[in-house]
C-alpha cells in the first residue's frame, strides 16, 4: 500500500498543478505525515497483542508475570488511544495507506475500552469508500483498457508464474505493469473486505451495490478464469503422488476467488430478504447461491482434499494458507 501510494502520487504530480509548487509540496508533505502517523499507530495497536515481553515468562514468579501482563495491557491501551486519535484524521483522506490504517484499526479485537460509537464499522465503510474513489480514479488512467479483476486473475501475482498466466498484446513498461498489478490486488482486497462486511453485518455492498455492473466486471471474470483453471487442473483429481507446493498454492488462490463469489451470492440472498435491493426474488437469490456453492464443491472439493491428504508434507507457510483458506464447510444450509 505504501509503494502504491508513492507510485500513484508520482503519476499525479505535474509541473503546472499549482501556481506555487512549494505550497503544494508542503501541503502534500503535511498530508503524508498525517496518513503515515495513522498507519504506524494502527499497525502498533493491531499487532501489540503478539508482543512477547519475556522469552522465559513461564519460569518467572507469578507476580512478575502479572506485572508483565499489566504492562502489556497498558501498552495496548496506549497504542489504541493514539491510533484512535489519528484514525479520525484519515477518514476523509483517500489513499491506499489510509485504507490499510482504517482496516487494521477496525480489526483490533473488541475490548471494554470501546466507547460504543461503532467507530470500527465507520472505519470499514470509510476504507471501502476510499477504495471506490481510488478505483474510479484508476479507471481514468491510461493503460487501463483491461478489466482489473481479469488482469489480476491472469497475472503472476494471483495465478503464479506457470503456463496458465497470459500477457496483454501490447503491455506497458514494467513499472506501469507492476503498479497496475498492485492496484488490482488492492481492489480485490477491497472486494473481499466488502463482501465480508456485507455478509457479517447484513448490509448492502459499498463497492458492488445492487444494480451496478459487478456481475460483468467482477464475478463473470472469476467464473471464466475458474473454468480455465478447471480444465488445466482436472488431471490432478486422480493424483496419487503428493501434490506440489506450487500446485496447491494455485488451487488455494483460485478457490479463494470463487469462495468470495459464493459469499457474495449469499449476500444477495440477504439483500432480497432484508433490504429488497438485489432486483431478484428471494427464491432466485437462494437458487443462485446454491448453484454457486455446488459449483465450488464440484471444482475445488476433490482438489482441496489433496491438501488435507498431504498436509503433514507441506511447509509451514502453505499450511497456514491452507488452514485459513481451506474448503467451505460442508454443512452450510441455504434456507
Buried (B, 14 or more C-beta within 10 A) or exposed (E): BEEBBBBBEEEEEEEEEEEEEEEEEEEBEEBBEBBBBBBBBBBBBBEBEEEEEEEEEEEEEEEEBEEBEEEBBEBBBBBBEBBBEBBEBBBEBBBBBBBBBBBBBBEBEEEEEEEEEEBBEBBBBBBBBBBBEBBEBBEEBEBBEEBBBBBBBBBEBBBBEEEBBEEEEEEBEEEBBBBBBBBBBBBBBBBBBBBBBBBEEEBBBBBBBBEEEBEEBBBBBBBEBBEBBBEBBEEBEEBEEBBEBEBBBBBBBBBBBBBBBBBBBBBBBBBBBEEEBBEBEBEBBBBBBBEBBEBBBEBBBBBBEBBEEBBEEBEEEBBEBBEEBBBBEEEEEEE
